[in-house]
Amino acid sequence: MQYTAVVLAAGASTRMKQHKLLLPVGGEPLLRRTVGEVIAAGFEDVLVVLGFGHEATLSALDGLACRTVVNPNYATGMGSSFRAAIEALEGSSAAMFALADQPFVTAEYYRQLPETFRNNPPGIVCVKYGQVTAPPHMFDQEFFPELAALEHGARPVLERHKDRTVVLQFPEDLLVDVDTPEDYERAIARLGTGR
């Protein structure tokens, strides 16, 4: 049983006006921080899907125990990153999909998904922050074809298979995406780690 953690990191950061995943958070790029937390959660395999500015994002991962795949079609939406990931998941019995721009989700939270999946084999483990459903989510390999057919996020798959899903509740204040300069400034202030 191999569980893969997939970090989706292909987007073009259009609202940030610069590559948000390279912005420093606590002395390291946001992407490196996120991937480091995922690795610390204990996954046997960590796959990072790169796209926009992939040469720079690849260098931000130097030395980390992860593998990468480049999604050349990143501009068409998140569905293309799911497809790029699924094509690289041969041998994985399940995969967790996380976003690269959630600086407050740490290893202790990522770890809860494979633990829940292993102990209650439902097919899907999804996360709610209060009433909001948002990544990370974990899927058995039987759902990989459906994920590969997505246009955008995984919500349609989650909606179709509520009867196969276990829901984890995460603290609401963890749900922070760094999409704009204002988001970034708030995240830096809250982390208290500086740039």
KARA-V678525 format. One line per field, one symbol per residue. phi: phi as a letter, one per 30 degrees, with the letter a starting at -180 (. if undefined). A space follows every 10 residues. Layout:
phi = ???
This chain:
phi = .ccccccdbc dchdddiadd dcddbiibee eddddddddd djddbbcccc aehddddddd ceiddbcbbc cdceddkded dddddedcce jddabccbcd ccdcdcedde dddddddddb dcjbcccbci ccdaedbbbd edceddddcd cbddeedddd bedccccccc eedddbcccb ededdddddd dicid
